[in-house]
Amino acid sequence: ANLQLNLSKLGFTTPEILAATEATINLSIATGSDLARSATVAGNAVRGFQLDATETGRVVDVMAVAFTSSALDIEKWQTSMTKVAPIATMAGFSIEASIAGTSLRNIFLKMQDPTSELTRKVGHTIHSLDDMLKIFKDMQAEGTDLADVLTFMDVRQVAAFGTMLEGADDIQVLVEQLENADGAGQRMADTVGDTLQGGIFRVKSALQGLSIAIVTKFGGALKKNLVKFADWLNKIVSTEGALEKIGN
Protein backbone atom coordinates (compact mmCIF):
# COMPACT_ATOMS: atom_id res chain seq x y z
CA ALA A 1 0.00 0.00 0.00
CA ASN A 2 2.83 2.41 0.85
CA LEU A 3 4.60 1.47 -2.39
CA GLN A 4 1.49 2.39 -4.35
CA LEU A 5 0.90 5.55 -2.32
CA ASN A 6 4.42 6.86 -2.88
CA LEU A 7 4.30 6.18 -6.61
CA SER A 8 0.93 7.94 -6.81
CA LYS A 9 2.48 10.98 -5.11
CA LEU A 10 4.99 11.09 -7.98
CA GLY A 11 2.11 11.23 -10.45
CA PHE A 12 2.05 7.57 -11.48
CA THR A 13 -1.34 6.41 -12.74
CA THR A 14 -2.88 3.09 -11.70
CA PRO A 15 -1.58 1.22 -14.80
CA GLU A 16 1.86 2.81 -14.29
CA ILE A 17 1.93 1.74 -10.64
CA LEU A 18 1.07 -1.83 -11.60
CA ALA A 19 3.76 -1.78 -14.29
CA ALA A 20 6.40 -0.59 -11.80
CA THR A 21 5.48 -2.82 -8.84
CA GLU A 22 7.49 -5.97 -9.59
CA ALA A 23 10.73 -4.10 -10.30
CA THR A 24 10.26 -2.00 -7.16
CA ILE A 25 9.83 -5.13 -5.06
CA ASN A 26 13.07 -6.50 -6.53
CA LEU A 27 14.84 -3.26 -5.58
CA SER A 28 13.51 -3.54 -2.04
CA ILE A 29 14.72 -7.12 -1.66
CA ALA A 30 18.11 -6.43 -3.26
CA THR A 31 18.90 -3.37 -1.14
CA GLY A 32 17.10 -4.23 2.09
CA SER A 33 15.05 -1.04 1.88
CA ASP A 34 11.35 -0.97 2.66
CA LEU A 35 8.91 -0.91 -0.23
CA ALA A 36 7.85 2.69 0.35
CA ARG A 37 11.43 3.98 0.20
CA SER A 38 12.25 1.80 -2.81
CA ALA A 39 9.19 3.15 -4.62
CA THR A 40 10.25 6.74 -3.99
CA VAL A 41 13.82 6.15 -5.18
CA ALA A 42 12.89 4.17 -8.30
CA GLY A 43 9.94 6.43 -9.12
CA ASN A 44 12.05 9.58 -8.88
CA ALA A 45 14.63 8.08 -11.24
CA VAL A 46 11.93 7.12 -13.75
CA ARG A 47 10.43 10.60 -13.63
CA GLY A 48 13.80 12.38 -13.53
CA PHE A 49 14.98 10.72 -16.74
CA GLN A 50 11.52 11.07 -18.35
CA LEU A 51 11.13 7.32 -18.77
CA ASP A 52 7.96 5.27 -19.07
CA ALA A 53 6.81 3.39 -15.96
CA THR A 54 7.33 0.13 -17.85
CA GLU A 55 11.06 0.97 -17.82
CA THR A 56 11.27 0.77 -14.02
CA GLY A 57 12.89 -2.63 -14.48
CA ARG A 58 15.60 -0.97 -16.58
CA VAL A 59 16.20 1.58 -13.82
CA VAL A 60 16.46 -1.13 -11.16
CA ASP A 61 18.81 -3.18 -13.36
CA VAL A 62 21.10 -0.17 -13.74
CA MET A 63 21.01 0.46 -10.00
CA ALA A 64 21.89 -3.17 -9.28
CA VAL A 65 24.98 -3.07 -11.52
CA ALA A 66 25.98 0.37 -10.23
CA PHE A 67 25.74 -0.76 -6.61
CA THR A 68 27.81 -3.89 -7.20
CA SER A 69 30.40 -2.13 -9.39
CA SER A 70 31.12 0.91 -7.24
CA ALA A 71 30.74 2.45 -3.79
CA LEU A 72 27.30 3.72 -4.77
CA ASP A 73 24.35 2.67 -2.59
CA ILE A 74 20.67 3.58 -2.41
CA GLU A 75 21.33 6.53 -0.08
CA LYS A 76 23.97 8.09 -2.33
CA TRP A 77 21.88 7.28 -5.39
CA GLN A 78 18.85 9.16 -4.07
CA THR A 79 20.89 12.17 -3.04
CA SER A 80 22.75 12.47 -6.33
CA MET A 81 19.97 11.59 -8.77
CA THR A 82 17.73 14.33 -7.39
CA LYS A 83 20.30 16.87 -8.59
CA VAL A 84 21.75 15.11 -11.62
CA ALA A 85 18.82 13.49 -13.43
CA PRO A 86 17.08 16.66 -14.77
CA ILE A 87 20.36 18.20 -15.95
CA ALA A 88 21.67 14.96 -17.45
CA THR A 89 18.41 14.43 -19.33
CA MET A 90 18.51 17.93 -20.82
CA ALA A 91 22.12 17.30 -21.77
CA GLY A 92 21.15 14.16 -23.68
CA PHE A 93 22.73 11.66 -21.28
CA SER A 94 20.87 8.42 -20.59
CA ILE A 95 20.50 7.04 -17.08
CA GLU A 96 23.27 4.54 -17.85
CA ALA A 97 25.69 7.28 -18.87
CA SER A 98 24.76 9.53 -15.96
CA ILE A 99 25.75 7.04 -13.27
CA ALA A 100 29.38 7.72 -14.08
CA GLY A 101 28.87 11.34 -13.05
CA THR A 102 26.47 11.34 -10.14
CA SER A 103 28.30 14.13 -8.31
CA LEU A 104 28.97 16.22 -11.42
CA ARG A 105 25.85 18.34 -11.88
CA ASN A 106 27.87 21.52 -12.41
CA ILE A 107 30.09 19.85 -14.98
CA PHE A 108 27.00 18.78 -16.94
CA LEU A 109 25.77 22.38 -16.78
CA LYS A 110 29.09 23.69 -18.12
CA MET A 111 28.93 21.17 -20.96
CA GLN A 112 25.65 22.78 -22.04
CA ASP A 113 26.65 26.41 -21.53
CA PRO A 114 27.88 27.97 -24.81
CA THR A 115 29.68 30.68 -22.83
CA SER A 116 31.51 28.41 -20.35
CA GLU A 117 35.29 28.11 -20.39
CA LEU A 118 34.90 24.37 -20.99
CA THR A 119 32.85 24.99 -24.14
CA ARG A 120 35.36 27.53 -25.36
CA LYS A 121 38.15 25.04 -24.72
CA VAL A 122 36.58 22.25 -26.82
CA GLY A 123 34.88 24.56 -29.35
CA HIS A 124 31.29 23.37 -28.84
CA THR A 125 28.77 22.19 -26.27
CA ILE A 126 28.66 18.50 -25.32
CA HIS A 127 25.42 16.58 -25.84
CA SER A 128 26.21 12.89 -25.42
CA LEU A 129 28.44 10.40 -23.67
CA ASP A 130 30.25 9.52 -26.90
CA ASP A 131 31.00 13.19 -27.48
CA MET A 132 32.26 13.60 -23.92
CA LEU A 133 34.52 10.54 -24.08
CA LYS A 134 35.95 11.68 -27.43
CA ILE A 135 36.86 15.03 -25.87
CA PHE A 136 38.47 13.26 -22.92
CA LYS A 137 40.53 11.14 -25.32
CA ASP A 138 41.62 14.25 -27.19
CA MET A 139 42.62 15.94 -23.93
CA GLN A 140 44.57 12.87 -22.88
CA ALA A 141 46.41 12.92 -26.21
CA GLU A 142 47.22 16.61 -25.70
CA GLY A 143 48.67 15.82 -22.27
CA THR A 144 46.09 17.89 -20.37
CA ASP A 145 47.05 18.07 -16.67
CA LEU A 146 45.67 19.64 -13.49
CA ALA A 147 47.07 23.05 -14.34
CA ASP A 148 45.31 22.95 -17.71
CA VAL A 149 42.02 21.88 -16.13
CA LEU A 150 42.17 24.88 -13.80
CA THR A 151 42.00 27.16 -16.85
CA PHE A 152 38.51 26.02 -17.85
CA MET A 153 36.95 24.50 -14.69
CA ASP A 154 36.09 25.99 -11.30
CA VAL A 155 38.30 24.86 -8.43
CA ARG A 156 35.39 22.92 -6.88
CA GLN A 157 34.97 20.78 -10.01
CA VAL A 158 38.65 20.28 -10.85
CA ALA A 159 39.05 17.05 -8.87
CA ALA A 160 35.87 15.50 -10.29
CA PHE A 161 36.70 16.54 -13.85
CA GLY A 162 40.26 15.29 -13.47
CA THR A 163 38.99 11.92 -12.25
CA MET A 164 36.67 11.64 -15.25
CA LEU A 165 39.44 12.68 -17.61
CA GLU A 166 41.87 10.09 -16.27
CA GLY A 167 39.23 7.40 -16.00
CA ALA A 168 37.63 7.80 -19.43
CA ASP A 169 38.31 4.15 -20.29
CA ASP A 170 36.82 3.00 -17.00
CA ILE A 171 33.75 5.16 -17.60
CA GLN A 172 33.27 3.52 -20.98
CA VAL A 173 33.54 0.03 -19.45
CA LEU A 174 31.12 0.88 -16.64
CA VAL A 175 28.59 2.37 -19.03
CA GLU A 176 28.77 -0.73 -21.23
CA GLN A 177 28.11 -2.86 -18.14
CA LEU A 178 25.15 -0.66 -17.24
CA GLU A 179 23.78 -0.80 -20.78
CA ASN A 180 23.94 -4.61 -20.57
CA ALA A 181 22.32 -4.70 -17.12
CA ASP A 182 19.12 -6.38 -18.30
CA GLY A 183 17.88 -8.71 -15.55
CA ALA A 184 20.48 -7.63 -13.00
CA GLY A 185 17.85 -6.40 -10.56
CA GLN A 186 16.05 -9.73 -10.59
CA ARG A 187 19.31 -11.66 -10.20
CA MET A 188 20.39 -9.47 -7.29
CA ALA A 189 17.01 -9.87 -5.62
CA ASP A 190 17.18 -13.65 -6.11
CA THR A 191 20.66 -13.79 -4.57
CA VAL A 192 19.81 -11.61 -1.57
CA GLY A 193 16.42 -13.23 -1.18
CA ASP A 194 17.89 -16.75 -1.10
CA THR A 195 18.61 -16.48 2.64
CA LEU A 196 16.63 -17.04 5.83
CA GLN A 197 16.04 -13.31 6.17
CA GLY A 198 14.99 -13.10 2.53
CA GLY A 199 12.63 -16.04 3.02
CA ILE A 200 11.02 -14.36 6.03
CA PHE A 201 10.66 -11.16 4.02
CA ARG A 202 8.92 -13.02 1.21
CA VAL A 203 6.56 -14.78 3.63
CA LYS A 204 5.65 -11.46 5.28
CA SER A 205 5.06 -9.95 1.86
CA ALA A 206 2.87 -12.90 0.85
CA LEU A 207 0.85 -12.63 4.10
CA GLN A 208 0.32 -8.94 3.47
CA GLY A 209 -0.87 -9.77 -0.02
CA LEU A 210 -3.23 -12.39 1.39
CA SER A 211 -4.68 -9.94 3.90
CA ILE A 212 -5.25 -7.39 1.14
CA ALA A 213 -6.96 -10.03 -1.00
CA ILE A 214 -9.21 -11.11 1.91
CA VAL A 215 -10.25 -7.56 2.68
CA THR A 216 -10.84 -6.85 -1.00
CA LYS A 217 -12.98 -9.96 -1.52
CA PHE A 218 -14.76 -10.27 1.83
CA GLY A 219 -14.40 -6.77 3.29
CA GLY A 220 -18.07 -5.90 2.83
CA ALA A 221 -19.36 -9.01 4.59
CA LEU A 222 -16.79 -8.72 7.38
CA LYS A 223 -17.76 -5.10 7.95
CA LYS A 224 -21.46 -5.99 8.31
CA ASN A 225 -20.69 -8.77 10.78
CA LEU A 226 -18.35 -6.55 12.80
CA VAL A 227 -21.03 -3.85 12.98
CA LYS A 228 -23.57 -6.40 14.20
CA PHE A 229 -21.09 -7.71 16.77
CA ALA A 230 -20.38 -4.17 18.00
CA ASP A 231 -24.11 -3.46 18.32
CA TRP A 232 -24.56 -6.67 20.30
CA LEU A 233 -21.74 -5.71 22.68
CA ASN A 234 -23.22 -2.25 23.14
CA LYS A 235 -26.59 -3.75 24.06
CA ILE A 236 -24.98 -6.03 26.65
CA VAL A 237 -22.94 -3.24 28.21
CA SER A 238 -25.97 -0.94 28.38
CA THR A 239 -28.13 -3.48 30.27
CA GLU A 240 -28.13 -4.03 34.00
CA GLY A 241 -25.62 -6.63 35.16
CA ALA A 242 -23.56 -6.30 31.98
CA LEU A 243 -20.28 -7.32 33.59
CA GLU A 244 -21.79 -10.54 34.92
CA LYS A 245 -23.19 -11.38 31.51
CA ILE A 246 -19.86 -10.70 29.82
CA GLY A 247 -18.17 -12.87 32.44
CA ASN A 248 -20.61 -15.72 31.75
C-alpha positions, -999 to +999 in steps of 0.1 A: +000+000+000+028+024+008+046+015-024+015+024-044+009+056-023+044+069-029+043+062-066+009+079-068+025+110-051+050+111-080+021+112-105+020+076-115-013+064-127-029+031-117-016+012-148+019+028-143+019+017-106+011-018-116+038-018-143+064-006-118+055-028-088+075-060-096+107-041-103+103-020-072+098-051-051+131-065-065+148-033-056+135-035-020+147-071-017+181-064-033+189-034-011+171-042+021+151-010+019+114-010+027+089-009-002+078+027+003+114+040+002+122+018-028+092+031-046+102+067-040+138+062-052+129+042-083+099+064-091+121+096-089+146+081-112+119+071-137+104+106-136+138+124-135+150+107-167+115+111-183+111+073-188+080+053-191+068+034-160+073+001-178+111+010-178+113+008-140+129-026-145+156-010-166+162+016-138+165-011-112+188-032-134+211-002-137+210+005-100+219-032-093+250-031-115+260+004-102+257-008-066+278-039-072+304-021-094+311+009-072+307+024-038+273+037-048+243+027-026+207+036-024+213+065-001+240+081-023+219+073-054+189+092-041+209+122-030+228+125-063+200+116-088+177+143-074+203+169-086+218+151-116+188+135-134+171+167-148+204+182-159+217+150-175+184+144-193+185+179-208+221+173-218+211+142-237+227+117-213+209+084-206+205+070-171+233+045-179+257+073-189+248+095-160+257+070-133+294+077-141+289+113-130+265+113-101+283+141-083+290+162-114+259+183-119+279+215-124+301+198-150+270+188-169+258+224-168+291+237-181+289+212-210+256+228-220+267+264-215+279+280-248+297+307-228+315+284-204+353+281-204+349+244-210+328+250-241+354+275-254+381+250-247+366+223-268+349+246-293+313+234-288+288+222-263+287+185-253+254+166-258+262+129-254+284+104-237+302+095-269+310+132-275+323+136-239+345+105-241+360+117-274+369+150-259+385+133-229+405+111-253+416+142-272+426+159-239+446+129-229+464+129-262+472+166-257+487+158-223+461+179-204+470+181-167+457+196-135+471+231-143+453+229-177+420+219-161+422+249-138+420+272-168+385+260-178+370+245-147+361+260-113+383+249-084+354+229-069+350+208-100+386+203-109+390+171-089+359+155-103+367+165-139+403+153-135+390+119-123+367+116-152+394+127-176+419+101-163+392+074-160+376+078-194+383+042-203+368+030-170+338+052-176+333+035-210+335+000-195+311+009-166+286+024-190+288-007-212+281-029-181+252-007-172+238-008-208+239-046-206+223-047-171+191-064-183+179-087-156+205-076-130+178-064-106+160-097-106+193-117-102+204-095-073+170-099-056+172-136-061+207-138-046+198-116-016+164-132-012+179-168-011+186-165+026+166-170+058+160-133+062+150-131+025+126-160+030+110-144+060+107-112+040+089-130+012+066-148+036+057-115+053+051-099+019+029-129+008+009-126+041+003-089+035-009-098+000-032-124+014-047-099+039-052-074+011-070-100-010-092-111+019-103-076+027-108-068-010-130-100-015-148-103+018-144-068+033-181-059+028-194-090+046-168-087+074-178-051+079-215-060+083-207-088+108-184-065+128-210-039+130-236-064+142-211-077+168-204-042+180-241-035+183-246-067+203-217-057+227-232-022+231-266-037+241-250-060+266-229-032+282-260-009+284-281-035+303-281-040+340-256-066+352-236-063+320-203-073+336-218-105+349-232-114+315-199-107+298-182-129+324-206-157+318 
